Amino acid sequence: MTKKYLKESIKLGGEELIVETGKVAKQADGSVVIRYGETMVLVTAVSMRTAKEGLDFFPLTVEYRESSYSAGRIPGNYFRREGRPSEKEILTCRLIDRPIRPLFPDGYRFETQIVGTVISSDSENDPDVIAITGASCALYLSDIVFNTPIAGVRIGLIDGKYIVNPTFDERRDSALNLLVAGTEEAIVMVEAEANEVAEDIMLEAMMLAHKEIKRLCLWQVELGKALEITKREFTSPQIDETIAGEVEKNFSNELRAALDTTGKDKLSSYAEVDALKKEVVDSYSSDEPEKRHAAGKAFSSLKEKIFREDMLGNKRRPDGRKFSEIRPISCEVGWLPRVHGSSLFTRGETQAIVTTTLGTKMDEQYMDDIEKGEVKRRFMLHYNFPPYSVGEAGRFGGTSRRETGHGNLARRAIEAVLPDEEDFPYTLRIVSDITESNGSSSMASVCGGILSLMDAGVPIKRPVAGVAMGLVMEGNRYAILSDIAGAEDHYGDMDFKVTGTSEGITALQMDIKVAGINAMILKEALEQARKGRLHILGIMDKALTEPRADISDYAPRIITIKINPEKIRDVIGKGGSTIRALTEETGAKIDVSDDGTILIATADGEAAAEAVARIKALTAEAEIGETYMGTVSRIVDFGAFVEILPGLDGLLHISEISDRRVKDVRDELKEGQQIMVKCIGREGNKVKLSRKAILAQEKAAAGGAGGDGGDSSSDHNDHDEE
């Protein structure tokens, strides 16, 4: 089928958003080139026409790549080509996937792939937000069964003013980095990091974003009409109502009891539910596989029905908690003796061992960046989710997208309260190892991470805590849940994670599965999250009130000294020989910045002192009026050059050698001879020395009246300097 060509634009923020289709990648089911400024992303969508058999999930994959050529760069790795996806690319995949996945029809089992490729980058406009809208356009402007367009918008906040789709430079000055995705009817996803922003400001920014999103969604509808798109036929599979009724009649009471986790752990409840499901399936003959399959689906549907009925009708959570109640929390700090900072944070059946390690500038993380090329990250947070944390045996491999996403959320939550590098010149790495999980492990990582930082002696501005909120909603009835457990996350309609201090929000992440969540519900959820956050902060305060006064004995001590940038070469030495020798002989890590700042790091105080002394000796500069014991390095007709500091020679003019007339320098001095001299002047790199001044001081101290060789102060030798 020949595809129609279309190119249209709409004003968004400070630029035109342009969508072009029917020109590139025409063999894909859907393809668009979306442009904002001079940043362009090619987004394609392909959905197979034959469903995969035996799947009970939607096989959607999302790929996103930021090509180096788009920014006029060659990759910096050995092979000079793009390798495995970066953290930014993985996170953008998740940003595209999360709002789109719930909008496909129930039971859609056709393998679908979305691929976004950045083909031009202007280093001003972030491609991630337009890639979300581009993915929607690629799907909606195709025959794929995707009938509800979405769009993505970013909001910044500078000097109290909101900015739509701020540039990279504007984001650096912004107190808020809010990314919202939604449909015409509702917000479906939120990602935010903030400098302790108040709840009402966050809500106002979300509503502004949704206003712009509505425009973009209606625009896509008009594009679809212009292209006269005809969608594929698809009918969602229906549950066998007869079997569903039988399962509900015969097993409702038993299932409700199994789902009740009051007084029992998650795994026991899961085991009861699994056993009951087997009983349900086995109640139908093995000769009727269709009925057995239908019974399994009916059982799963009944689980969700009971959960929602208990929540909205009986006002009861599975574990018996009140809607705003936080699970029991315990906090231990200093739990691991040899790490720099540690905590064991437990909330209900979710637990994390969290550690902080202090490093030097050489430990910073280097990353490729489409805006700046290579960038350094001073603060890292790594989240690990081993299979044993949920009672399973599994394969250990590379970091999953989920682990990357959870770690990024926790890092953004904490970053706002870290001390400036000038005040605390350490590289920081937090590792959160989840040892048990029943919901909200990323928030446990935030709480445990803050405690481990404080235990490590990091002078944070204020503690941060996080809480995961949930929502169950049907019609006008809804329940907002604080500190959701695993089942509440799975069967609920919203997963809303909020982190912050006592002063305001530092990070936010929200995924919504249903339409109709309005500003009133969001406001209520934010307020309930604030109260939960303050409750958690109060418990954390009992474990550790403030950062420890000093860092661990096992952490490196960093000493900062400042030298003349022109002296850097003296510290480095030829081919790095000098600094290499310093490092090997003292055991200290030494980092030299272009501005002359030198960081010396070692846990050995004596080694640090030695390194400082040697660097100061290498970089010392002559001070006018100071006296030095120097060594005559070279004799010339008009005087002598005397080394007064390592690598620093000054000129001792023949007129300044003695308090009497000197005819020949060699009559007074020999190369290698050590003499006392005084610095009497500096002109740039040239240092002027005087031995005569020293002799005069010595005579004065001895009570002498002056020289016996005549008035040398006004007697100048007839020699010229070279």
C-alpha positions in Angstrom: 0.0 0.0 0.0 1.3 3.4 -1.0 1.6 5.7 2.0 0.5 9.3 1.9 3.0 12.0 2.5 2.2 14.6 5.2 4.2 17.3 6.9 2.6 19.5 9.6 3.7 21.7 12.5 2.3 23.0 15.7 3.7 25.7 18.1 5.0 24.3 21.4 7.0 26.4 23.9 9.6 28.4 22.0 9.8 26.2 18.9 7.7 24.6 16.1 7.1 20.9 16.6 7.1 19.3 13.1 5.9 15.8 12.2 6.7 14.3 8.7 5.5 10.9 7.5 5.4 9.0 4.3 9.0 9.9 3.3 11.4 7.8 5.4 11.2 4.1 6.5 8.0 3.4 4.5 8.1 -0.3 4.9 7.5 0.0 8.6 3.9 -0.1 9.6 4.2 3.4 10.9 7.1 5.9 10.7 7.6 9.6 11.4 10.4 12.1 11.6 9.6 14.5 14.5 11.5 17.7 14.8 11.9 20.4 17.5 14.4 23.1 16.7 17.2 21.3 14.9 16.7 18.1 17.0 15.1 15.3 14.9 14.1 11.8 15.9 13.1 9.0 13.5 10.4 6.8 15.2 9.1 3.6 13.6 6.5 1.1 14.7 5.9 -2.4 13.5 3.3 -4.8 14.8 3.2 -8.4 13.5 -0.1 -9.6 11.9 0.0 -13.1 13.6 -0.4 -13.3 17.3 2.1 -15.3 19.4 0.5 -18.4 20.9 0.6 -19.1 24.6 1.4 -15.6 25.7 -0.3 -14.0 28.7 1.3 -10.6 28.2 1.7 -8.0 25.5 5.0 -8.6 23.7 6.0 -4.9 23.2 9.6 -3.8 22.9 10.9 -0.2 22.8 14.3 0.7 21.6 15.9 4.2 21.6 19.3 5.2 20.3 21.2 8.5 20.3 23.5 8.3 17.4 26.8 10.1 17.7 26.6 11.4 14.2 23.5 13.4 15.1 25.7 15.7 17.1 28.6 15.7 14.7 30.7 13.3 16.8 32.5 10.0 16.4 32.0 7.5 19.3 34.8 7.6 21.8 35.1 3.8 22.3 37.7 1.5 20.7 35.5 0.4 17.9 34.3 3.9 17.1 30.7 2.8 16.7 27.7 2.8 19.0 27.7 -0.1 21.5 25.2 -1.2 24.2 22.7 1.4 25.2 23.7 4.1 27.6 21.8 4.9 30.8 20.1 7.8 29.1 18.9 5.6 26.2 17.6 2.9 28.6 15.7 5.5 30.6 14.2 7.0 27.5 13.1 3.6 26.4 11.2 3.4 29.7 9.7 6.9 29.2 8.3 5.8 25.8 7.1 2.4 27.0 5.3 3.3 30.2 2.6 5.6 28.8 2.0 3.7 25.6 1.8 0.1 26.8 -1.5 0.5 28.8 -3.3 2.0 25.8 -3.2 -1.1 23.6 -6.4 -3.1 23.8 -6.7 -5.9 26.4 -5.5 -9.2 25.1 -3.4 -7.8 22.3 -0.7 -10.5 21.8 0.9 -9.3 18.5 4.6 -8.7 18.8 5.1 -5.0 18.5 8.3 -2.9 18.3 8.9 0.8 18.5 12.3 2.1 17.5 13.4 5.7 18.1 16.7 7.0 16.6 18.1 10.5 17.1 19.3 11.6 13.7 20.0 15.2 14.4 20.8 16.9 17.7 21.2 20.7 18.2 22.5 20.3 21.8 19.7 22.6 23.0 16.6 20.5 22.8 16.4 17.1 24.5 15.1 14.5 22.1 13.6 12.3 24.8 10.4 14.3 25.2 9.7 14.6 21.5 10.4 10.8 21.1 7.4 10.1 23.3 5.1 12.2 21.0 6.9 10.7 18.0 6.2 7.1 19.1 2.5 8.0 19.5 2.4 9.5 16.0 4.1 6.4 14.5 1.5 4.2 16.1 -1.6 6.4 15.6 -0.8 7.4 12.0 -0.6 3.7 11.1 -3.0 0.8 10.8 -1.8 -0.7 14.1 -4.5 -1.0 16.8 -3.6 2.1 18.8 -6.6 4.4 19.0 -5.7 6.9 21.7 -2.8 9.3 20.9 -0.5 10.6 23.6 2.1 13.3 23.9 5.0 14.3 26.1 5.8 17.8 27.5 8.6 19.0 29.8 8.1 21.8 32.3 10.9 23.9 33.9 10.7 26.6 36.6 13.0 29.6 36.6 12.5 32.6 38.9 8.9 31.5 39.6 8.0 31.2 35.9 7.1 28.0 34.1 8.8 27.1 30.9 7.5 24.7 28.3 10.1 22.3 26.9 13.1 24.2 28.4 16.5 23.9 26.7 19.5 22.1 28.3 20.9 25.5 29.4 17.5 26.5 30.9 17.2 23.2 32.8 20.5 23.8 34.6 19.0 27.0 36.1 15.6 25.4 36.7 14.3 24.4 40.1 12.1 21.8 38.4 12.6 19.2 35.7 9.1 17.8 35.1 8.3 15.4 32.2 4.6 14.6 31.7 3.0 12.2 29.2 -0.8 11.9 28.8 -3.8 11.6 26.6 -6.4 14.2 25.8 -8.4 13.0 28.8 -5.7 12.4 31.5 -2.1 12.3 32.6 -0.7 8.8 32.3 3.0 9.2 33.3 5.1 11.7 35.3 8.8 11.9 35.9 10.3 14.8 37.9 13.3 16.0 39.8 13.2 19.1 41.9 15.0 21.3 44.4 12.5 20.8 47.2 9.5 22.2 45.3 6.2 22.6 47.2 3.3 20.3 46.4 1.1 23.0 45.0 3.8 24.2 42.6 4.3 20.6 41.4 0.6 20.1 40.8 0.3 23.4 38.9 3.2 22.5 36.7 1.5 19.1 35.9 -1.7 20.8 35.0 0.1 23.2 32.7 1.8 20.2 31.0 -1.5 18.5 30.5 -3.0 21.6 28.9 -0.2 21.5 26.2 -0.6 17.7 25.9 -4.3 18.1 25.0 -3.4 20.4 22.1 -0.8 17.9 20.8 -3.3 14.9 21.1 -6.1 16.8 19.2 -3.5 17.8 16.6 -2.6 14.1 16.1 -6.3 13.3 15.6 -6.5 15.9 12.8 -3.3 14.4 11.2 -5.0 11.0 11.3 -8.1 12.3 9.6 -5.9 13.9 6.9 -4.2 10.6 6.2 -7.5 8.6 6.2 -6.1 5.8 8.3 -7.9 2.5 8.5 -7.1 0.4 11.6 -6.7 -3.4 11.6 -9.6 -5.4 13.0 -9.1 -6.7 16.5 -11.5 -8.0 19.1 -10.4 -8.4 22.7 -10.9 -12.0 24.0 -13.8 -12.3 26.3 -14.0 -14.3 29.5 -16.4 -17.3 29.5 -19.1 -15.8 31.7 -20.5 -19.3 32.6 -17.2 -20.5 33.9 -16.5 -17.2 35.5 -19.7 -17.4 37.4 -18.9 -21.0 38.6 -15.4 -20.0 39.8 -16.8 -17.0 41.7 -19.6 -19.0 43.3 -17.4 -21.9 44.4 -14.1 -20.2 45.3 -14.7 -16.6 46.3 -14.6 -17.1 50.0 -11.4 -19.2 49.9 -9.7 -16.8 47.5 -10.6 -13.8 49.8 -9.1 -15.6 52.7 -5.9 -16.4 50.7 -5.5 -12.8 49.6 -5.8 -11.6 53.2 -2.2 -11.1 54.3 -3.1 -10.0 57.9 -0.7 -11.9 60.2 1.1 -13.8 57.4 3.9 -13.1 55.0 3.7 -12.5 51.3 5.1 -15.8 50.2 2.6 -17.8 52.3 -0.3 -15.8 50.8 1.1 -16.4 47.3 1.4 -20.1 48.0 -2.2 -20.3 49.1 -3.4 -18.4 46.0 -1.3 -20.7 43.7 -2.7 -23.8 45.4 -6.2 -22.5 45.1 -5.7 -21.7 41.4 -4.6 -25.2 40.7 -7.7 -26.5 42.5 -9.8 -24.3 40.3 -8.2 -25.4 37.1 -8.3 -29.1 38.2 -12.0 -28.8 38.9 -12.4 -29.1 35.1 -11.6 -32.2 33.2 -8.2 -32.6 31.5 -10.2 -33.6 28.4 -11.5 -30.0 28.2 -8.3 -27.8 27.9 -10.4 -24.8 26.7 -12.4 -24.9 29.9 -9.3 -25.3 32.1 -7.7 -22.3 30.3 -10.9 -20.3 30.8 -11.0 -21.2 34.4 -7.4 -19.9 34.9 -8.4 -16.6 33.3 -11.6 -16.4 35.4 -9.6 -17.0 38.5 -7.2 -14.2 37.7 -10.1 -11.9 37.0 -11.7 -12.8 40.3 -8.6 -12.0 42.2 -8.7 -8.4 40.9 -12.4 -8.2 41.5 -12.1 -9.2 45.1 -9.2 -6.9 45.7 -11.1 -3.9 44.3 -14.3 -4.8 46.1 -12.6 -5.1 49.5 -10.8 -1.8 48.9 -13.7 0.3 47.7 -16.6 -1.5 49.3 -15.2 -2.7 52.6 -12.6 0.0 52.9 -10.0 -2.7 53.7 -6.5 -3.3 52.5 -5.2 -6.9 52.1 -2.9 -6.5 55.2 -5.5 -4.7 57.3 -3.8 -1.3 57.2 -5.6 2.0 57.1 -5.4 3.7 53.7 -2.8 6.3 55.0 -0.9 3.9 57.2 2.8 3.2 56.7 4.1 -0.4 57.3 6.4 -0.9 60.3 9.9 0.6 59.8 13.3 -0.3 61.3 16.5 1.5 60.6 20.1 0.5 61.5 23.2 2.5 60.6 26.9 1.6 60.7 25.8 -2.0 60.2 28.8 -2.9 58.0 32.1 -2.3 59.9 34.5 -1.7 57.0 32.4 0.3 54.5 32.5 4.1 54.7 28.8 4.3 55.5 26.0 1.8 55.7 22.3 1.2 56.7 19.9 -1.6 56.9 16.4 -0.2 56.1 13.4 -2.4 56.5 9.7 -1.4 55.8 7.3 -4.3 56.1 8.6 -7.1 53.9 10.8 -4.8 51.8 14.4 -4.5 52.9 17.6 -2.9 51.5 21.3 -3.0 52.5 22.5 0.4 51.4 26.2 1.5 51.4 28.0 4.7 50.6 31.6 4.7 49.3 33.7 7.9 49.2 36.1 8.2 46.3 38.3 10.8 44.6 37.8 12.8 41.4 39.5 10.0 39.5 36.5 7.8 40.5 34.0 9.9 38.7 31.8 8.2 36.1 32.5 9.1 32.5 29.5 9.1 30.1 28.8 9.8 26.5 26.3 12.7 26.2 24.5 13.9 23.1 24.6 17.5 24.4 28.2 17.8 25.6 30.0 14.7 24.3 31.7 13.3 27.3 30.5 14.3 30.8 31.5 13.3 34.3 29.1 12.3 37.1 30.2 12.8 40.7 27.3 11.0 42.3 26.2 7.5 41.4 23.5 5.3 42.8 23.3 1.6 41.8 20.3 -0.5 42.5 20.4 -4.3 42.5 17.4 -6.6 42.6 18.6 -10.2 43.0 16.0 -13.0 42.5 16.3 -14.2 46.1 14.6 -11.0 47.2 11.3 -12.4 46.0 12.0 -16.0 46.9 13.1 -17.0 43.4 16.1 -18.6 41.7 17.2 -16.7 38.6 20.0 -15.8 36.3 22.5 -13.1 37.2 23.4 -11.0 34.2 23.8 -7.4 33.3 21.8 -4.6 34.9 18.2 -4.8 33.8 16.2 -1.8 32.6 14.1 -2.0 35.7 17.2 -1.8 37.9 18.5 1.1 35.9 15.2 3.0 36.2 14.8 2.4 40.0 18.4 3.5 40.6 17.9 6.6 38.5 14.8 7.6 40.5 16.6 7.1 43.8 19.7 9.1 42.5 17.5 12.0 41.4 15.7 12.0 44.8 18.9 12.4 46.8 21.0 14.6 44.4 19.2 17.8 45.5 20.5 17.6 49.1 24.2 16.7 48.4 26.9 19.2 49.4 28.6 21.2 46.7 31.9 19.8 45.4 33.8 22.8 46.6 32.6 22.0 50.2 33.0 18.2 50.0 35.3 17.2 47.1 34.4 13.5 47.1 33.0 11.3 44.4 30.0 9.4 46.0 28.7 6.0 45.2 25.6 4.5 46.8 24.7 0.8 46.3 21.3 -0.5 47.3 21.1 -4.3 47.4 17.4 -5.3 47.8 17.3 -8.3 50.1 13.5 -8.6 50.4 10.8 -7.0 48.3 7.1 -6.6 48.7 6.6 -3.2 47.1 8.4 0.2 47.1 12.0 -1.1 47.0 13.1 2.1 45.2 11.8 4.2 48.1 13.6 2.0 50.6 16.7 2.7 48.5 16.1 6.4 49.0 15.6 6.2 52.7 18.5 3.8 53.2 20.7 5.8 50.9 20.3 9.0 52.9 21.1 7.1 56.2 24.2 5.6 54.6 25.4 9.1 53.5 24.9 10.5 56.9 26.7 7.5 58.4 29.6 8.2 56.0 29.8 11.8 57.3 28.5 13.4 54.1 27.2 16.8 55.1 23.8 16.6 53.3 21.5 19.7 53.5 18.5 17.7 54.8 17.4 14.1 55.0 15.2 12.7 52.2 12.5 10.0 52.4 10.3 8.4 49.9 6.9 6.8 49.8 5.0 4.9 47.1 1.3 5.9 46.7 -1.4 3.9 45.1 -4.9 4.4 43.8 -8.0 2.2 43.3 -10.7 3.9 41.3 -14.1 2.9 39.8 -16.4 5.7 38.7 -16.7 8.3 41.4 -15.3 5.9 44.1 -11.6 5.9 44.9 -9.1 5.0 47.6 -5.7 6.6 47.9 -3.2 4.2 49.5 0.1 5.1 51.2 3.1 2.8 51.1 1.7 0.2 48.6 2.6 -3.4 48.8 3.2 -5.6 45.7 -0.4 -6.7 45.2 -1.7 -3.2 45.6 0.8 -2.0 42.9 -0.3 -4.9 40.6 -4.0 -4.5 40.9 -4.2 -0.8 41.6 -4.7 2.0 39.1 -1.7 4.1 40.0 1.9 3.8 41.1 2.9 7.2 42.5 6.3 7.5 44.1 7.1 10.8 45.9 10.4 11.7 47.6 11.4 14.8 49.4 12.6 16.6 52.5 10.6 18.3 55.2 10.7 21.4 52.9 9.5 20.0 49.6 9.6 17.4 46.8 12.9 16.3 45.3 11.7 13.6 42.8 8.4 12.1 41.6 7.4 9.2 39.4 3.9 8.3 38.4 2.3 5.7 36.2 -1.5 5.7 35.8 -3.5 2.9 34.3 -6.9 4.5 34.0 -8.3 7.8 32.7 -10.2 10.3 34.8 -7.7 11.1 37.5 -8.2 14.8 38.0 -6.4 17.6 39.8 -8.4 17.1 43.0 -7.3 13.4 43.3 -3.7 14.3 42.5 -3.7 17.1 45.1 -5.1 14.7 47.8 -2.5 12.1 46.8 0.4 14.6 47.1 -0.8 15.7 50.5 -1.2 12.2 51.8 2.3 11.4 50.4 3.7 14.5 52.3 2.3 13.3 55.6 3.7 9.8 55.0 7.1 11.3 54.1 7.2 13.3 57.3 6.3 10.2 59.3 9.2 8.2 57.7 11.6 11.1 58.3 10.7 11.1 62.0 11.6 7.4 62.3 14.8 7.9 60.3 15.7 10.8 62.7 15.7 8.3 65.6 18.4 6.2 63.9 20.7 9.1 63.1 19.8 12.7 63.7 22.5 14.4 61.6 25.6 13.4 59.5 28.5 12.1 61.5 31.1 14.7 62.4 33.9 12.9 60.6 34.3 10.4 57.8 35.2 6.8 58.3 38.8 5.9 59.2 38.7 3.7 56.1 37.7 6.5 53.7 40.3 8.6 51.9 41.1 12.0 53.4 41.1 14.6 50.7 43.4 17.6 51.1 42.9 20.5 48.7 45.8 22.8 47.8 46.0 25.6 45.2 49.1 26.2 43.0 50.0 28.6 40.2 48.5 27.0 37.1 51.9 27.7 35.4 53.5 25.3 37.9 51.3 22.4 36.9 53.9 21.1 34.5 56.4 20.9 37.5 54.0 18.6 39.3 53.2 16.5 36.3 56.8 16.2 35.1 58.0 15.0 31.7 55.7 12.3 30.4 54.0 12.3 33.9 57.1 11.0 35.6 57.0 13.4 38.6 53.3 12.8 39.5 53.7 9.0 38.9 56.7 9.0 41.3 54.7 11.0 43.9 51.8 8.5 43.7 54.0 5.4 43.9 56.2 6.7 46.8 53.4 8.2 49.0 50.5 5.9 48.0 48.3 9.0 47.6 45.9 9.6 44.7 46.7 13.0 43.2 44.4 14.8 40.9 45.5 18.1 39.2 42.9 20.4 37.7 43.6 23.0 35.0 43.0 25.9 37.4 45.8 24.7 39.7 43.6 22.9 42.2 45.2 19.8 43.5 43.3 17.1 45.4 45.4 14.7 47.5 43.6 11.6 48.7 44.8 8.9 51.1 43.7 7.3 54.3 47.3 7.6 55.6 47.8 11.0 57.3 51.6 10.8 57.1 51.5 10.0 53.4 49.2 12.9 52.8 51.5 15.3 54.6 54.5 14.0 52.6 52.7 14.4 49.3 51.6 18.0 50.3 55.1 18.9 51.3 56.7 17.6 48.1 54.1 19.3 45.9 54.6 22.6 47.8 58.3 22.2 47.3 57.9 21.6 43.6 55.6 24.5 43.1 57.0 27.0 45.6 57.5 30.5 44.4 60.1 33.0 45.5 58.7 35.7 47.9 60.2 39.2 47.9 62.0 39.7 51.2 62.5 36.0 52.0 65.9 34.4 52.6 66.9 31.2 50.9 69.7 28.7 51.1 70.6 28.3 47.5 73.0 26.4 45.3 75.0 28.1 42.6 74.0 26.3 39.4 75.7 28.4 36.7 78.2 31.2 36.6 78.2 33.9 33.9 80.2 37.1 33.4 77.4 39.3 34.8 76.6 37.1 37.9 75.4 33.7 38.8 72.3 31.7 38.7 71.3 30.3 42.1 68.7 27.5 42.6 66.7 28.6 45.6 63.8 26.2 45.2 63.4 22.9 43.3 63.5 23.8 39.6 63.6 27.6 40.3 66.8 29.6 39.6 67.2 33.3 40.4 69.8 35.7 39.1 72.4 36.9 41.6 73.9 39.9 39.7 77.5 40.7 40.1 76.6 43.9 41.9 74.7 41.9 44.5 77.4 39.3 45.3 79.3 41.2 47.9 79.4 44.4 49.8 82.6 45.3 47.9 83.4 45.6 44.3 83.6 42.2 42.5 85.7 42.1 39.3 85.3 38.4 38.5 82.4 36.3 39.7 84.6 33.2 39.8 86.8 34.8 42.4 83.8 34.8 44.8 81.6 31.8 43.8 81.9 28.3 42.5 79.3 26.1 40.8 77.7 23.8 43.4 78.5 26.2 46.3 75.7 26.8 48.8 75.1 30.4 49.8 72.4 32.4 51.6 70.6 34.9 49.3 67.6 37.2 49.6 64.9 37.7 47.1 64.8 41.4 46.2 62.6 41.5 43.2 60.4 39.6 40.6 59.5 40.4 37.1 57.3 37.7 35.7 59.2 34.5 35.9 62.5 36.3 36.6 63.7 36.3 40.2 66.4 38.8 41.5 68.6 37.8 44.3 71.1 39.5 46.6 73.9 38.1 48.7 75.0 41.6 49.6 71.8 42.2 51.6 72.5 39.1 53.6 76.0 40.2 54.4 74.7 43.6 55.5 72.2 41.9 57.8 74.9 39.7 59.3 77.2 42.7 60.0 74.3 44.7 61.5 73.5 41.7 63.8 77.1 41.5 64.8 77.3 45.2 65.6 79.4 46.1 62.5 79.2 49.6 61.1 79.3 48.7 57.4 81.7 47.4 54.8 85.3 48.3 54.5 85.3 48.1 50.8 83.7 51.4 50.0 80.2 52.5 49.2 79.0 49.4 47.3 75.3 50.5 47.4 76.0 53.1 44.8 78.9 51.4 43.0 77.6 49.5 39.9 79.8 47.2 38.0 80.2 47.8 34.3 78.6 44.5 33.2 75.5 43.9 31.1 73.1 41.1 31.6 72.7 38.7 28.7 
